[in-house]
Amino acid sequence: MIDSIPPVVIGLKTLTLLLGGLITYFAAKAARRTGATGLALLAAGFATVTLGSMAAGLADQLFAIAHGDALVLENALTTVGFAIIAYSLAASGGLE
């Protein structure tokens, strides 16, 4: 199944996972160091967005879930992740 995906998409998904994981790591590390709830939420939000990208690929390629359903899964997790990120910024005083 994976041979039907253009290599550029595989490359971009890989970069998304690497960068999303890196952002999550740095935000979680900063949250632990400072004890800031907003940073912990930021890490959770980026982890959710990154998980959505990974879960959609796994669902599509490994578990043979329909492409449309995998896309819905990815977009649902991205939406939830961005909502968490927005809340983390608001909780950190971003709306003042």
C-alpha positions in Angstrom: 0.0 0.0 0.0 2.8 2.4 0.8 4.0 2.4 -2.8 0.9 4.3 -3.8 1.9 7.3 -1.7 4.1 9.9 -3.4 7.6 10.0 -1.8 7.2 13.7 -1.1 4.2 13.0 1.1 6.2 10.4 3.0 9.0 12.9 3.4 6.7 15.6 4.6 4.9 13.3 7.0 8.3 12.2 8.4 9.3 15.9 8.9 5.9 16.6 10.6 6.5 13.8 13.0 10.1 14.8 13.8 9.3 18.5 14.2 6.1 17.9 16.1 8.0 15.5 18.4 10.8 18.0 18.9 8.4 20.8 19.7 6.5 18.5 22.1 9.8 17.5 23.8 11.0 21.1 24.3 7.6 22.3 25.6 7.4 19.4 28.0 11.0 20.0 29.2 10.3 23.7 29.7 7.0 22.8 31.6 8.9 20.4 33.9 11.6 23.0 34.5 9.3 25.9 35.2 6.2 24.2 36.5 4.1 26.3 34.1 0.7 24.8 33.4 0.5 26.7 30.1 3.6 25.0 28.8 2.4 21.6 29.9 -0.8 22.3 27.9 1.2 23.5 25.0 3.2 20.2 25.0 -0.1 18.3 25.2 -1.5 20.2 22.2 1.5 19.6 20.0 1.6 16.0 21.0 -2.1 15.6 20.0 -1.5 17.2 16.6 1.6 15.1 16.0 -0.3 12.0 17.2 -3.0 12.8 14.7 -0.6 12.8 11.8 1.0 9.5 12.9 -2.3 7.8 13.7 -3.8 8.7 10.3 -0.8 7.2 8.5 -0.9 4.1 10.6 -4.6 3.7 10.2 -4.4 4.1 6.4 -1.3 2.0 5.8 -1.2 -0.7 8.5 -4.8 -1.2 9.4 -6.3 -0.7 5.9 -8.8 1.9 7.1 -10.4 3.8 4.3 -8.4 6.9 3.2 -11.4 9.2 4.0 -11.7 7.8 7.5 -8.0 8.2 8.2 -8.3 11.8 7.0 -11.2 12.4 9.4 -9.1 10.9 12.2 -6.2 13.2 11.4 -8.3 16.3 11.2 -10.2 15.5 14.4 -7.0 15.1 16.3 -5.5 18.2 14.7 -8.5 20.2 15.7 -8.4 19.0 19.3 -4.7 19.7 19.4 -5.1 23.2 18.2 -7.9 23.8 20.7 -5.5 22.6 23.5 -2.8 24.9 22.1 -5.2 27.9 22.0 -6.3 27.2 25.6 -2.7 26.9 26.7 -1.9 30.4 25.3 -5.0 31.8 26.9 -4.2 30.2 30.3 -0.7 31.7 30.0 -2.1 35.2 29.8 -2.1 35.4 26.1 -5.5 37.1 26.1 -4.6 40.0 28.3 
